[in-house]
């Protein structure tokens, strides 16, 4: 069972430098306390929310300051960059970390960065497919040419090669109903979250992934890692009340992000997006606690996370320590300490 933390948000009023230093402090605590992985998001053109606009650069710095913990992308938005450049930079992180890099990949459900960068969001799926094919070919260390719909070049040799051969472990994010079978057909491990989906919906989507996995003839049942907001405290009351503002704000903000994509022909069925917006808008804190987060004392979290592991067949859990950006650093560190010292050992 893999245990990681997800680092993306910054707290209000922080300087950019302080936000980076906080990320590094949590990463080093995870390294010291036996955490398995540090996972980094990719957020563009939203500096109030995050400084993680260049996650591969962050990963390189963390890799140079650690010796054991794995560092992963959660996720690298492939269509927003040139695949040859991504291949170079990701392989560089893998070399610097001496093989501790995990390459999480996806398309993102938000079209805003696509619009600003001039990348048609309606092409995100086909661009993703071409990007992945090019990156995997580039990592073979052989000259090659490519002539696709979006990318064309001849006689290119990419370096460095990854430290892990043939390539770093891949893990693909899925959010929409249509993407889960795509991940399965590609034979890739799955990354899932609880932003658009709640636990009952996620149960159905994972079943779709596993059905498509079997239909594709892959061995086993696939591999599923869940990213979710987690908060740990000494008492049940503290565990429920202390993250209330943070969690509530997080899902309110996500409702607004969902609304911003409504009315577009390139963001999926309009009725589905409208229904998702309505669901998020009417979430109560009790709904959040029941279906989208895990909070509690160490024993309560062992029970909650163990039940999710068994119900969903999880191979990994990645904790979002500060999804809304409002959590003090000391409380994030407390959650991390409880997770690594009390929860992880019980769930190994």
C-alpha positions, 0 to 999 in steps of 0.5 A: 500500500503506497502512502503519499501526500499531494502538494499544490495549494498555497495559503493566503498572504504567503510570499511566493518564497514562503509558499515554496519553502512550505512545500519543501518543509512538508516534503522533507518531513515526509522523507524523514517520517517514512512517507512513500511519495510526494505528489505535485500538481500543475496549476497555471495562471492562478498564483493566488491559489498555487505556485506549482506552475512548473512542477517538474522544476519543483520535483527536481529540487525535492529530488536533490534534497531527499534520498528515499521518498519518491516524487511524482506528478499528479498530474503533468497536463500533457497537451499544455506542453511540447512532448519532446520538452516534457520528455527531456525534463521528466527524464532529467528529474528521474536521473537526479532522483536516481529512479525515484520519479513517478510520471502521473499524466492527464488532460485536466478538466479545466479549459482555462489554461488551454484557452490562455496558451492557445491550445484548443481544449476540444483537441485535448484527447487527441493531443494527449494521445500523441504526446504520450506516444512521442514521450515514450518513443523519445525515452528509448534513446533512438533517433525517430521521426513523427508525423501526426495531427498535432506534432511533426518532426524528423530525425530527433534524438532526445536526452537524457534517457530516464534512469528507470528503463524503459521509463518511469512508472506511469499513472494516468488520471481519470475524471470523466466517465469516458476516460476510465475505460481509456486508461484501462485499455492503455494498460495504465495504473489509475489516479482518481480523486474526490473533487468531481466524484464522490465515493459512490460515483467513484465506486462505479467508475472504478468498476468501469475501469476494471471491466475495460481492463479485463476486456483488453486482456490485461493481467490482474485487475489494474491498479488504483491510487486515490487522492483525497483530503485527509485531516487527523487530530487528537480528538474526534471533535477537533478532526471534524471542526478544524478543517470545516472552513478549509474543506467547505471553501475548497468545494465551493471554489470547485463548484465555481470552476465547474460553472466557468466551463458550462456553456462550452461545446468542448467540455463534455455533455452540458447536462452532465456539467450542469448536474455536477455544478448543482451537486457541488453547490448543494453539498453540505458539510455532512455530505463532504464528511461522508462522501469526499474526505477522511477525518478523524483520530488515528484509530478512526482514520485506520478504520475509514481508510482501511474500509476504502482500501478494501471496498475500492481495491486501492493500491495507494492513498495520497492525502491532500493536506490543504485542499482549500489553502486555508490550513495552518502549516502546523496542522498540516504537519500534525496530520502528516505525523499522525498518518506516518506514525500511527495510520500507515503502520496499521494499514501496511 
